[in-house]
Amino acid sequence: MSLTEKIKKLKEEKNAVILAHYYQTPDIQEIADYVGDSLGLSQKAAETDADIIVFAGVHFMAETAKILNPEKTVVLPDLSAGCSLADSCPPDLFKEFVAKHPNHKVITYVNCSAEIKAMTDIVCTSSNALKIVASIPKDKPIIFAPDKNLGKYIMKETGRELLLWDGSCIVHEAFCIDKLLELHNEHPDAVIIAHPESEEHILKTATYIGSTSGMINYVKKHPEKKFIVATEAGILHKMQQEVPNTILIPAPAAEDNTCACSECGYMKVNTLQKLYDCLNDESPQIDVDSGIREKALVPIKRMLELSK
């Protein structure tokens, strides 16, 4: 049996579900039961009746699934699949920051640890951030963490003042504006689309700004065009499947790497072999302290309710 066939057989035997993020490698996306962005993955995790959740993504995503499913086994193919954005917001420092601004509502981007979510009034994703901010009364000041770039984008779109935590994603800050403009000169008919975690000067070049799922939907609505895509290059696999005859070009990163694009090293530590091993061994498992889980569950549920 091939590795893929072994995984499928094991999945059925153990009543497991495989959830994968768009930034995973194509072979993992192909075997997943559901491929999506953070919001979609949270929704699927909340409604699954599987006994085991195999989360092909990064640590904070698997943590969110465990918070929503404390009685289920949640496994991550590689525990080192972290997140630079989540790491940029240490819980002890964030606790001090929140304490200094007691009158503020706290909105945190889902790309953060369970400890940070436990200090939060409501969680958001890039898919629903504008809607979540709009749900807070205009006279109520807001702390937004940890992504300053997404925060600046929200401020521009809503006109709201947000108190921003100084965090960012290394993948979305890796795009090189000079290389992007040079690439656009080579393809003047291409439409630039970008993720709101990107820096402001990148977003200014974009015709469309949105979450990973939003970008895919935008391309599906305009399949006759050519696109330069400014987010992690893993999205191109699913996007190309949706629009097979559309030309998709990854936005260039400042540093040369295997694809001259921006890739998340954390996302790419997961492999098909590790996925099989973690399902077979039911390890490494993700666990969340019960006190933290109960507190973090409240803002996650608020987000899910507002996102229906």
Backbone bond lengths (Angstrom), bond angles and torsions (degrees), N, CA, C in turn:
res aa  C-N    CA-C-N  psi(-1)  N-CA   C-N-CA  omega(-1)  CA-C   N-CA-C  phi
1 M - - - 1.464 - - 1.520 110.48 -
2 S 1.306 116.21 144.07 1.457 120.02 175.77 1.526 108.98 -74.62
3 L 1.308 116.22 165.83 1.465 121.11 179.82 1.530 110.00 -61.46
4 T 1.318 116.42 -39.86 1.467 121.06 178.24 1.520 110.82 -61.80
5 E 1.323 116.86 -43.53 1.471 121.04 179.56 1.528 111.16 -65.82
6 K 1.326 116.21 -37.81 1.469 120.42 178.10 1.526 110.74 -63.54
7 I 1.323 115.70 -41.35 1.472 120.47 -179.88 1.529 110.02 -64.60
8 K 1.326 116.64 -44.93 1.467 120.51 179.86 1.529 111.66 -61.65
9 K 1.333 116.38 -41.88 1.473 121.35 179.46 1.528 110.43 -64.45
10 L 1.331 115.19 -46.59 1.460 121.03 -179.37 1.528 111.06 -63.53
11 K 1.306 115.75 -38.37 1.467 121.72 -179.69 1.526 110.77 -61.36
12 E 1.319 116.17 -42.52 1.471 120.92 179.47 1.525 110.76 -68.71
13 E 1.329 116.62 -42.98 1.463 120.98 -179.20 1.523 112.03 -61.34
14 K 1.335 115.81 -36.14 1.468 120.23 -173.62 1.528 112.88 -100.90
15 N 1.323 117.90 4.18 1.465 121.79 -176.01 1.533 109.78 50.93
16 A 1.315 114.87 56.61 1.465 121.48 -178.63 1.526 110.13 -107.43
17 V 1.320 115.49 156.52 1.462 121.89 174.05 1.526 107.41 -124.93
18 I 1.325 116.44 140.63 1.463 121.51 178.31 1.526 108.50 -108.75
19 L 1.315 115.66 117.30 1.462 122.47 176.72 1.522 107.93 -107.59
20 A 1.318 117.24 130.06 1.473 120.58 -176.91 1.519 111.02 -131.15
21 H 1.306 115.58 142.22 1.462 121.16 175.65 1.526 109.64 -83.87
22 Y 1.347 115.22 155.08 1.466 121.16 179.25 1.532 113.26 -57.43
23 Y 1.326 118.00 -20.87 1.465 120.75 -176.07 1.527 112.90 -88.44
24 Q 1.331 117.36 -0.18 1.465 120.07 176.99 1.536 110.04 -72.71
25 T 1.331 115.67 163.67 1.462 120.10 -179.95 1.536 109.67 -66.31
26 P 1.330 117.89 153.84 1.472 120.93 -176.40 1.524 114.69 -54.31
27 D 1.345 118.33 -39.69 1.472 119.09 -177.98 1.526 111.57 -64.24
28 I 1.331 117.06 -34.21 1.462 120.24 177.31 1.529 110.43 -72.40
29 Q 1.330 116.68 -41.83 1.461 119.71 177.48 1.529 111.17 -59.08
30 E 1.332 115.75 -37.69 1.466 120.21 -176.27 1.527 112.75 -68.23
31 I 1.312 117.38 -30.09 1.469 119.62 -177.30 1.531 112.44 -93.29
32 A 1.331 116.96 -9.94 1.464 121.28 -176.67 1.529 111.66 -69.93
33 D 1.329 116.02 150.07 1.464 121.55 173.68 1.520 110.76 -76.81
34 Y 1.325 114.69 -28.67 1.462 119.47 178.56 1.522 108.52 -149.02
35 V 1.328 115.65 133.50 1.465 122.14 175.07 1.530 107.03 -118.45
36 G 1.323 117.14 130.06 1.454 118.09 -177.52 1.509 113.60 -165.24
37 D 1.341 114.51 -172.40 1.468 120.75 176.21 1.532 108.06 -93.18
38 S 1.332 116.19 -175.77 1.468 120.01 -173.83 1.524 112.60 -60.85
39 L 1.332 117.04 -39.73 1.465 119.69 179.78 1.523 110.37 -66.16
40 G 1.323 116.71 -50.38 1.460 120.73 -179.06 1.519 112.08 -60.09
41 L 1.337 116.31 -39.70 1.458 120.45 179.91 1.525 110.89 -67.47
42 S 1.339 117.03 -38.28 1.467 120.43 177.08 1.523 110.44 -64.27
43 Q 1.325 116.19 -41.57 1.467 120.38 179.50 1.521 110.91 -64.10
44 K 1.328 117.11 -43.61 1.461 120.57 179.45 1.531 110.90 -66.12
45 A 1.326 116.58 -38.97 1.469 120.26 178.61 1.528 110.42 -63.86
46 A 1.333 116.26 -36.18 1.459 120.57 -178.23 1.527 112.69 -69.72
47 E 1.329 117.00 -27.77 1.465 119.45 -172.98 1.527 114.37 -107.02
48 T 1.331 117.94 -3.34 1.465 119.55 -175.56 1.530 112.26 -69.85
49 D 1.342 115.81 146.38 1.465 120.42 174.27 1.533 110.82 -108.31
50 A 1.320 116.36 14.78 1.468 120.94 177.88 1.531 110.22 -71.05
51 D 1.324 115.83 154.77 1.468 120.76 176.69 1.530 111.37 -83.19
52 I 1.337 115.27 -31.00 1.470 120.98 -179.01 1.524 109.02 -125.70
53 I 1.332 115.81 131.75 1.465 121.61 174.50 1.523 107.75 -108.15
54 V 1.330 115.65 115.79 1.465 120.62 173.68 1.522 106.22 -94.43
55 F 1.328 116.51 113.62 1.455 119.16 -175.37 1.522 110.29 -102.54
56 A 1.320 115.19 103.01 1.463 120.66 177.17 1.527 107.53 -88.48
57 G 1.304 113.57 86.69 1.465 121.16 -178.21 1.512 107.63 -166.13
58 V 1.320 116.18 -138.56 1.465 119.61 178.26 1.528 109.97 -119.71
59 H 1.320 115.62 172.85 1.470 122.07 -166.76 1.525 113.73 -57.24
60 F 1.360 117.60 -45.29 1.463 118.24 -176.03 1.529 111.42 -64.57
61 M 1.333 117.60 -29.50 1.460 121.37 178.57 1.529 110.54 -68.57
62 A 1.327 116.11 -44.72 1.459 120.58 178.11 1.530 110.21 -65.12
63 E 1.324 116.78 -36.99 1.470 121.56 176.24 1.523 110.88 -59.83
64 T 1.327 116.08 -44.50 1.468 120.63 179.25 1.518 110.46 -60.73
65 A 1.333 116.67 -41.54 1.470 120.76 177.70 1.526 110.65 -62.09
66 K 1.332 117.40 -38.76 1.465 121.19 179.63 1.521 110.98 -69.82
67 I 1.316 116.88 -38.00 1.465 120.93 177.44 1.528 110.19 -60.63
68 L 1.326 116.05 -39.13 1.459 121.46 179.66 1.529 112.75 -78.16
69 N 1.343 116.23 -21.37 1.469 121.09 -175.62 1.525 111.06 -135.47
70 P 1.335 117.76 66.95 1.468 119.13 -175.17 1.528 114.14 -62.02
71 E 1.354 116.40 -24.95 1.462 119.97 -177.36 1.521 112.54 -86.75
72 K 1.325 117.62 -10.30 1.465 121.36 -178.57 1.532 111.13 -94.66
73 T 1.321 115.10 157.43 1.461 120.68 173.61 1.533 108.25 -85.72
74 V 1.325 116.27 124.26 1.466 121.55 178.02 1.523 108.01 -117.18
75 V 1.337 115.95 122.81 1.460 119.85 -179.27 1.523 110.56 -121.28
76 L 1.309 114.61 149.44 1.464 123.10 178.90 1.535 107.23 -121.50
77 P 1.327 119.00 129.43 1.466 119.84 -176.36 1.527 114.44 -54.56
78 D 1.340 117.13 -34.83 1.461 120.29 -178.56 1.525 108.59 -145.33
79 L 1.328 117.37 118.46 1.466 121.17 -177.68 1.525 113.26 -63.81
80 S 1.331 116.88 -18.45 1.470 119.34 179.55 1.532 112.15 -80.83
81 A 1.344 116.70 1.84 1.466 120.61 176.61 1.533 108.28 -76.50
82 G 1.315 114.80 83.58 1.453 121.09 -177.47 1.517 111.92 -97.54
83 C 1.318 116.72 -150.91 1.470 121.45 -178.30 1.524 108.37 -158.03
84 S 1.320 116.49 123.20 1.466 120.48 -179.80 1.521 111.53 -62.47
85 L 1.331 117.00 -33.87 1.466 120.70 179.89 1.526 110.67 -69.43
86 A 1.328 117.24 -45.61 1.463 120.52 177.17 1.528 110.53 -61.56
87 D 1.338 116.27 -39.65 1.472 120.66 -179.88 1.525 112.30 -65.93
88 S 1.345 116.51 -23.04 1.472 119.59 -177.18 1.523 112.43 -77.62
89 C 1.343 116.97 0.28 1.472 120.56 -178.69 1.532 110.10 -129.62
90 P 1.337 117.83 80.12 1.470 120.77 179.82 1.537 110.56 -67.50
91 P 1.333 117.88 135.24 1.467 121.18 -175.79 1.531 115.01 -56.33
92 D 1.344 117.53 -39.89 1.466 118.88 -177.85 1.527 111.91 -65.01
93 L 1.331 116.79 -40.98 1.457 120.54 179.14 1.524 111.45 -71.45
94 F 1.326 116.03 -37.02 1.465 119.05 179.64 1.529 110.45 -68.23
95 K 1.322 117.19 -35.43 1.464 120.88 177.95 1.525 110.61 -61.08
96 E 1.328 116.80 -41.41 1.467 121.50 177.35 1.530 110.42 -65.19
97 F 1.299 115.93 -41.80 1.473 122.30 -179.46 1.531 110.55 -61.24
98 V 1.321 116.50 -46.68 1.473 120.68 -179.89 1.525 110.58 -66.04
99 A 1.327 116.65 -38.93 1.470 120.81 -178.94 1.527 112.08 -62.67
100 K 1.318 116.91 -29.15 1.468 121.18 179.77 1.533 112.14 -76.10
101 H 1.315 117.00 -12.42 1.471 121.24 -177.33 1.537 109.04 -132.45
102 P 1.347 116.75 66.44 1.471 121.01 -171.54 1.532 115.04 -67.29
103 N 1.321 117.64 -18.17 1.475 119.70 -178.30 1.523 113.16 -89.68
104 H 1.336 116.77 -1.91 1.461 120.66 -176.17 1.531 112.16 -87.90
105 K 1.327 116.01 142.13 1.454 120.89 165.91 1.526 107.51 -77.48
106 V 1.310 116.91 141.36 1.460 120.83 -177.27 1.532 109.64 -107.61
107 I 1.332 115.90 117.33 1.463 122.04 173.70 1.519 107.30 -111.07
108 T 1.317 116.69 124.68 1.463 118.66 175.91 1.512 110.47 -118.59
109 Y 1.305 113.64 139.37 1.457 123.03 173.19 1.519 107.02 -66.34
110 V 1.306 117.38 142.26 1.465 122.40 -175.24 1.532 112.34 -58.09
111 N 1.331 117.44 -22.22 1.469 122.00 179.64 1.523 110.85 -75.30
112 C 1.320 116.51 64.25 1.462 121.51 178.81 1.526 108.29 -153.64
113 S 1.316 116.24 168.56 1.464 120.80 -176.21 1.521 111.24 -75.69
114 A 1.329 115.29 165.60 1.464 120.71 177.12 1.526 111.01 -60.71
115 E 1.334 117.10 -34.99 1.464 120.74 178.87 1.520 111.25 -62.07
116 I 1.325 116.81 -39.27 1.467 120.54 178.14 1.524 110.39 -69.77
117 K 1.322 117.30 -41.90 1.467 120.70 177.19 1.523 111.19 -59.29
118 A 1.330 116.65 -34.24 1.464 121.47 -179.07 1.530 111.94 -67.78
119 M 1.329 118.33 -16.93 1.470 122.80 177.41 1.526 111.98 -99.06
120 T 1.322 116.21 13.06 1.459 122.66 -167.64 1.529 112.14 -109.97
121 D 1.336 115.95 148.07 1.468 120.58 173.43 1.521 111.44 -84.45
122 I 1.323 115.99 -38.56 1.463 119.86 178.65 1.531 109.48 -155.56
123 V 1.313 115.90 139.75 1.468 122.74 178.60 1.522 108.71 -93.39
124 C 1.331 116.69 154.21 1.464 120.42 173.87 1.518 109.49 -138.87
125 T 1.324 116.08 166.63 1.458 122.41 169.08 1.521 106.68 -122.82
126 S 1.324 117.03 175.23 1.460 118.75 178.21 1.527 111.30 -67.27
127 S 1.341 116.70 -21.28 1.470 120.73 178.45 1.525 112.32 -70.52
128 N 1.337 116.08 -34.87 1.467 118.94 -172.67 1.524 114.46 -122.77
129 A 1.328 117.55 10.28 1.470 120.96 -174.80 1.527 112.88 -56.44
130 L 1.332 117.44 -43.44 1.462 120.39 -178.80 1.528 110.39 -64.31
131 K 1.308 116.70 -40.07 1.466 121.57 179.59 1.529 110.93 -67.10
132 I 1.326 116.26 -40.51 1.471 120.68 -179.70 1.527 110.16 -64.98
133 V 1.320 117.22 -45.52 1.473 120.60 179.14 1.523 110.23 -62.92
134 A 1.326 117.00 -40.03 1.470 121.20 179.70 1.529 111.93 -64.62
135 S 1.346 117.14 -21.80 1.465 120.56 -179.47 1.524 112.72 -76.32
136 I 1.319 117.04 -13.27 1.468 122.01 179.87 1.533 108.69 -90.30
137 P 1.351 118.82 129.39 1.471 120.49 178.73 1.524 111.82 -51.06
138 K 1.330 116.46 141.54 1.467 121.43 -174.10 1.523 113.37 -63.88
139 D 1.330 116.65 -23.09 1.467 118.83 -179.45 1.529 112.53 -87.62
140 K 1.342 115.96 2.41 1.463 120.08 -179.05 1.522 109.84 -100.97
141 P 1.347 119.52 119.17 1.472 120.79 179.23 1.521 111.16 -68.20
142 I 1.339 115.30 150.07 1.469 121.41 -173.52 1.527 111.44 -126.38
143 I 1.319 115.13 133.54 1.472 121.85 165.19 1.521 106.08 -93.40
144 F 1.347 116.41 132.09 1.467 119.94 175.41 1.520 108.63 -122.74
145 A 1.323 115.67 128.43 1.468 120.89 -177.97 1.537 108.98 -147.21
146 P 1.349 118.90 161.42 1.464 124.42 -5.95 1.532 114.50 -96.38
147 D 1.349 119.24 -4.73 1.464 120.17 -169.94 1.528 112.46 -89.98
148 K 1.334 116.28 109.97 1.466 120.30 -178.25 1.528 111.86 -68.68
149 N 1.334 117.42 -31.72 1.468 119.86 -179.12 1.525 111.10 -68.79
150 L 1.330 116.19 -44.85 1.461 119.83 175.78 1.529 109.50 -63.53
151 G 1.322 116.26 -38.79 1.462 120.47 178.10 1.524 112.62 -61.12
152 K 1.313 116.54 -43.67 1.473 120.55 178.35 1.522 110.97 -64.34
153 Y 1.327 116.76 -38.86 1.459 121.00 177.78 1.530 110.27 -63.03
154 I 1.330 117.13 -43.65 1.466 121.57 178.91 1.524 110.35 -61.80
155 M 1.331 116.81 -43.40 1.461 120.80 178.83 1.523 111.27 -59.42
156 K 1.315 115.99 -42.82 1.465 121.01 -179.59 1.527 110.76 -65.20
157 E 1.313 116.42 -41.04 1.466 120.88 -175.76 1.524 113.02 -77.01
158 T 1.322 117.14 -32.34 1.470 120.40 -174.07 1.526 113.75 -103.92
159 G 1.334 116.47 -19.48 1.455 119.19 -175.60 1.522 113.06 77.26
160 R 1.342 116.86 6.36 1.471 121.16 179.44 1.521 110.14 -86.64
161 E 1.332 115.67 145.39 1.450 120.77 172.44 1.526 108.12 -86.67
162 L 1.308 116.87 126.69 1.456 121.38 177.34 1.522 109.37 -119.48
163 L 1.318 115.76 141.43 1.456 120.25 172.19 1.523 106.58 -87.81
164 L 1.338 116.46 112.04 1.463 121.11 -169.66 1.527 112.94 -97.12
165 W 1.317 115.06 138.68 1.464 121.89 167.25 1.525 107.13 -79.31
166 D 1.315 116.75 145.86 1.470 121.30 -175.04 1.530 111.23 -90.58
167 G 1.332 115.83 68.82 1.457 120.70 178.11 1.518 110.75 -122.09
168 S 1.336 116.60 161.91 1.468 119.93 179.47 1.521 110.33 -161.43
169 C 1.336 114.15 166.40 1.466 122.64 179.48 1.525 109.08 -101.76
170 I 1.329 117.57 124.83 1.469 119.96 -176.72 1.523 111.90 -64.52
171 V 1.338 116.43 -28.43 1.470 119.86 179.99 1.526 110.42 -66.88
172 H 1.324 116.46 -46.97 1.461 120.18 -176.10 1.522 113.06 -81.07
173 E 1.324 116.77 -13.23 1.465 119.51 174.48 1.529 111.12 -93.53
174 A 1.324 116.31 -0.27 1.466 119.98 -176.85 1.524 113.13 -86.38
175 F 1.344 117.08 -11.91 1.466 118.52 -178.40 1.522 110.85 -66.96
176 C 1.319 114.63 137.19 1.467 121.40 -176.79 1.528 109.07 -101.17
177 I 1.337 116.56 117.72 1.466 120.45 -176.33 1.528 111.20 -62.81
178 D 1.327 117.73 -39.72 1.473 120.46 -179.17 1.528 110.98 -63.97
179 K 1.337 115.72 -45.15 1.467 119.65 178.60 1.525 111.31 -66.60
180 L 1.339 116.25 -35.41 1.459 120.34 179.42 1.527 110.83 -65.19
181 L 1.333 115.98 -44.72 1.471 119.85 179.40 1.529 110.92 -66.82
182 E 1.320 115.59 -36.68 1.468 120.21 177.37 1.533 110.26 -64.74
183 L 1.337 115.51 -42.52 1.463 120.64 177.97 1.531 110.57 -63.61
184 H 1.322 116.21 -39.23 1.465 120.26 -179.73 1.530 110.79 -68.35
185 N 1.320 116.42 -33.26 1.473 119.88 175.69 1.524 110.99 -64.64
186 E 1.336 115.55 -34.30 1.466 120.24 177.76 1.535 111.41 -73.23
187 H 1.344 114.73 -26.98 1.478 120.57 -179.79 1.528 108.84 -129.59
188 P 1.334 117.91 68.80 1.462 120.30 -175.14 1.529 113.99 -63.74
189 D 1.325 116.58 -17.83 1.466 120.14 179.00 1.524 112.52 -87.24
190 A 1.340 117.43 -1.81 1.470 120.95 -178.37 1.521 110.90 -83.49
191 V 1.314 114.78 142.25 1.468 122.41 176.30 1.526 108.28 -95.22
192 I 1.333 116.76 129.06 1.459 120.74 178.27 1.527 108.88 -88.59
193 I 1.333 116.14 126.62 1.460 121.22 173.92 1.525 107.43 -122.15
194 A 1.339 117.14 144.07 1.463 119.87 -171.50 1.517 112.11 -143.12
195 H 1.319 114.74 152.96 1.459 122.58 175.29 1.528 108.60 -85.39
196 P 1.357 118.30 140.47 1.473 119.93 -176.44 1.519 115.12 -68.69
197 E 1.332 118.95 -4.20 1.465 120.50 171.55 1.527 111.33 -77.07
198 S 1.331 117.09 -9.45 1.466 120.82 179.83 1.526 109.91 -73.16
199 E 1.331 115.77 160.45 1.455 120.24 -179.73 1.532 111.27 -69.96
200 E 1.334 114.72 158.36 1.462 121.44 -172.15 1.523 112.84 -57.58
201 H 1.341 117.22 -39.36 1.464 118.94 -177.46 1.535 111.48 -68.58
202 I 1.344 117.16 -25.22 1.472 120.39 174.18 1.525 109.40 -74.68
203 L 1.330 116.40 -43.95 1.462 120.39 -178.33 1.527 112.18 -62.44
204 K 1.330 116.35 -30.80 1.476 119.49 -179.88 1.529 111.93 -64.63
205 T 1.320 117.00 -22.55 1.476 120.00 -179.35 1.528 111.97 -85.96
206 A 1.333 116.79 -12.30 1.469 120.93 -169.45 1.525 112.89 -86.58
207 T 1.320 115.34 139.68 1.466 122.16 171.45 1.519 110.25 -79.38
208 Y 1.331 116.24 -34.30 1.462 120.95 178.57 1.523 109.16 -131.88
209 I 1.352 116.12 136.21 1.460 122.87 176.01 1.517 107.55 -123.30
210 G 1.341 116.77 127.20 1.457 118.51 -179.43 1.514 112.70 -171.46
211 S 1.324 114.66 175.38 1.461 121.55 178.42 1.526 109.89 -67.07
212 T 1.320 116.43 174.47 1.465 119.44 179.00 1.527 111.36 -59.15
213 S 1.334 116.77 -45.47 1.467 119.24 178.21 1.522 111.17 -66.86
214 G 1.339 116.32 -35.68 1.458 120.38 177.42 1.516 112.21 -63.87
215 M 1.326 116.20 -39.82 1.463 120.79 178.99 1.522 111.04 -65.55
216 I 1.338 116.48 -41.72 1.465 120.20 178.38 1.535 110.20 -63.00
217 N 1.320 116.47 -43.90 1.472 119.86 179.68 1.527 111.65 -64.38
218 Y 1.329 116.55 -36.37 1.468 120.30 178.95 1.531 110.72 -64.52
219 V 1.325 115.46 -44.61 1.470 120.16 179.36 1.531 110.75 -63.90
220 K 1.335 116.45 -38.62 1.470 120.55 178.31 1.531 111.86 -62.33
221 K 1.327 115.68 -32.67 1.473 119.82 -179.82 1.528 112.59 -78.65
222 H 1.343 116.31 -17.76 1.470 120.68 -178.55 1.530 110.13 -130.10
223 P 1.336 118.31 56.77 1.471 120.94 -173.25 1.521 114.46 -68.03
224 E 1.327 116.52 -13.56 1.469 119.70 -177.65 1.527 112.01 -82.02
225 K 1.328 117.23 -9.10 1.461 120.79 -176.69 1.533 111.74 -94.74
226 K 1.331 115.34 171.03 1.466 123.14 174.56 1.537 106.75 -107.77
227 F 1.325 117.41 143.17 1.461 119.55 -173.72 1.530 112.93 -129.25
228 I 1.326 115.35 140.71 1.462 123.05 165.51 1.524 105.46 -104.35
229 V 1.326 115.86 121.41 1.465 121.21 -169.57 1.527 110.98 -107.89
230 A 1.340 116.10 114.60 1.467 121.38 -177.56 1.525 110.89 -101.68
231 T 1.312 114.70 77.74 1.462 122.91 168.01 1.528 106.43 -159.05
232 E 1.324 117.18 -177.04 1.462 120.36 -179.05 1.528 109.88 -57.43
233 A 1.322 115.96 135.11 1.465 121.65 -168.38 1.528 114.17 -64.96
234 G 1.334 117.92 -16.07 1.457 120.23 179.01 1.516 114.02 -60.32
235 I 1.332 116.73 -23.67 1.468 120.85 -179.49 1.528 111.98 -64.93
236 L 1.319 116.67 -23.56 1.466 119.88 -175.01 1.529 112.71 -63.55
237 H 1.325 117.26 -26.90 1.470 119.82 -179.15 1.523 111.04 -63.54
238 K 1.315 116.96 -55.50 1.463 121.23 -179.64 1.529 110.99 -67.33
239 M 1.323 115.66 -38.45 1.472 120.24 -179.21 1.529 110.76 -62.50
240 Q 1.334 116.66 -42.57 1.457 120.44 -179.60 1.530 111.24 -67.06
241 Q 1.324 117.18 -33.81 1.461 120.30 175.54 1.521 111.22 -62.69
242 E 1.330 115.99 -36.99 1.465 120.51 -178.80 1.528 111.79 -73.28
243 V 1.332 116.61 -32.50 1.478 120.66 -179.43 1.530 108.39 -132.65
244 P 1.328 117.36 73.48 1.479 121.05 -171.57 1.526 115.21 -60.09
245 N 1.311 118.07 -25.49 1.465 120.00 -177.14 1.525 113.35 -101.27
246 T 1.317 116.29 8.23 1.461 121.12 179.82 1.523 109.61 -95.10
247 I 1.335 116.75 139.70 1.468 121.21 178.27 1.524 108.89 -83.35
248 L 1.332 115.96 122.23 1.462 122.93 179.44 1.521 108.84 -119.03
249 I 1.333 116.35 128.22 1.460 121.62 -177.26 1.529 108.92 -123.37
250 P 1.346 118.47 123.73 1.468 118.86 178.34 1.524 111.33 -69.87
251 A 1.329 116.29 138.50 1.466 120.27 176.59 1.525 108.86 -65.12
252 P 1.329 117.47 142.90 1.472 120.65 -175.19 1.526 113.79 -80.38
253 A 1.320 115.23 144.90 1.459 121.67 176.14 1.520 109.50 -93.87
254 A 1.331 115.27 162.44 1.467 120.50 -179.26 1.523 110.81 -66.43
255 E 1.334 115.52 -39.21 1.462 120.31 -179.15 1.526 109.50 -98.03
256 D 1.314 116.13 139.12 1.464 119.69 176.67 1.525 109.18 -71.61
257 N 1.318 116.57 136.75 1.460 121.08 171.77 1.523 108.19 -141.45
258 T 1.303 116.77 -161.24 1.466 119.41 -171.38 1.524 113.54 -59.43
259 C 1.331 117.18 -32.45 1.465 118.00 -177.43 1.527 111.96 -120.06
260 A 1.350 117.17 8.25 1.469 122.80 -177.16 1.529 111.08 57.23
261 C 1.345 115.82 21.84 1.461 121.22 179.84 1.528 107.44 -120.64
262 S 1.316 117.03 -172.58 1.461 120.06 179.28 1.526 109.41 -102.91
263 E 1.320 116.49 117.59 1.456 122.07 -179.87 1.520 110.43 -120.36
264 C 1.319 116.23 148.30 1.460 121.45 177.81 1.523 109.57 -93.27
265 G 1.314 115.38 110.98 1.466 120.26 179.63 1.519 111.95 -61.06
266 Y 1.330 117.13 -32.70 1.466 120.87 178.90 1.530 111.00 -65.04
267 M 1.326 116.09 -45.71 1.468 120.06 179.77 1.527 110.97 -62.43
268 K 1.318 115.61 -35.56 1.460 119.84 -172.59 1.525 113.94 -83.81
269 V 1.335 118.87 -0.72 1.474 118.64 176.05 1.528 110.91 -74.43
270 N 1.328 116.90 -22.29 1.457 119.74 175.56 1.526 109.41 -72.18
271 T 1.322 115.93 137.92 1.468 121.42 177.88 1.528 108.77 -133.35
272 L 1.311 115.80 166.37 1.461 120.60 178.57 1.526 110.75 -62.11
273 Q 1.332 116.86 -39.35 1.470 120.18 179.16 1.534 110.36 -64.19
274 K 1.329 116.94 -44.20 1.469 120.54 178.74 1.529 110.72 -64.08
275 L 1.332 116.04 -35.59 1.466 119.90 178.38 1.527 109.88 -63.41
276 Y 1.330 116.08 -44.54 1.470 120.24 177.42 1.528 110.56 -61.84
277 D 1.326 116.15 -46.60 1.468 120.22 -176.89 1.527 111.44 -62.11
278 C 1.332 117.13 -41.68 1.468 119.02 -176.27 1.528 110.52 -70.83
279 L 1.324 117.02 -32.83 1.459 120.09 176.55 1.529 110.70 -72.27
280 N 1.311 116.51 -40.89 1.462 121.66 179.50 1.529 111.56 -65.24
281 D 1.340 116.03 -45.14 1.467 121.72 -176.75 1.526 112.94 -88.27
282 E 1.346 115.41 -12.56 1.474 121.69 -172.43 1.528 110.46 53.67
283 S 1.317 113.32 44.73 1.463 122.02 -176.87 1.539 108.96 -161.03
284 P 1.335 119.32 147.59 1.463 127.91 0.77 1.537 112.57 -76.45
285 Q 1.337 113.77 136.07 1.460 119.75 179.57 1.526 110.87 -90.29
286 I 1.318 115.02 148.74 1.457 121.91 176.24 1.517 108.16 -97.30
287 D 1.319 116.22 129.21 1.464 120.60 177.33 1.522 108.81 -129.76
288 V 1.310 116.49 147.67 1.460 122.20 178.90 1.520 107.93 -130.34
289 D 1.333 116.37 130.41 1.459 121.94 177.68 1.528 110.12 -50.49
290 S 1.317 117.86 135.54 1.467 121.65 -173.17 1.531 112.56 -60.56
291 G 1.337 116.87 -38.42 1.465 119.59 178.74 1.517 112.21 -64.27
292 I 1.325 115.78 -43.34 1.464 120.82 177.64 1.523 110.02 -67.62
293 R 1.330 116.57 -41.74 1.464 120.84 -178.90 1.522 111.71 -58.81
294 E 1.338 116.39 -45.43 1.465 120.21 -177.97 1.527 111.24 -63.11
295 K 1.322 116.49 -39.88 1.474 120.16 179.52 1.527 110.98 -71.49
296 A 1.333 116.83 -40.40 1.468 120.81 -177.45 1.515 111.95 -71.66
297 L 1.331 116.40 -27.65 1.464 120.66 -178.77 1.535 111.63 -63.16
298 V 1.319 116.92 -35.09 1.475 121.37 -175.88 1.533 111.84 -60.56
299 P 1.347 120.12 -53.81 1.467 119.59 179.88 1.524 113.98 -68.41
300 I 1.343 116.60 -28.61 1.477 119.24 176.85 1.534 109.78 -67.89
301 K 1.340 116.20 -44.18 1.465 119.98 178.67 1.523 111.16 -63.89
302 R 1.330 116.92 -37.39 1.464 119.71 177.00 1.520 110.89 -60.54
303 M 1.329 115.59 -42.26 1.474 119.75 177.88 1.524 111.10 -62.36
304 L 1.327 116.81 -46.88 1.457 120.90 -177.80 1.535 111.18 -62.63
305 E 1.328 116.30 -37.86 1.471 119.95 178.37 1.524 110.92 -64.24
306 L 1.326 115.92 -43.50 1.469 120.75 -178.88 1.520 112.14 -71.74
307 S 1.325 116.67 -17.07 1.475 120.77 -174.70 1.526 112.81 -98.97
308 K 1.314 117.66 5.60 1.468 120.33 -178.65 1.526 109.94 -68.92
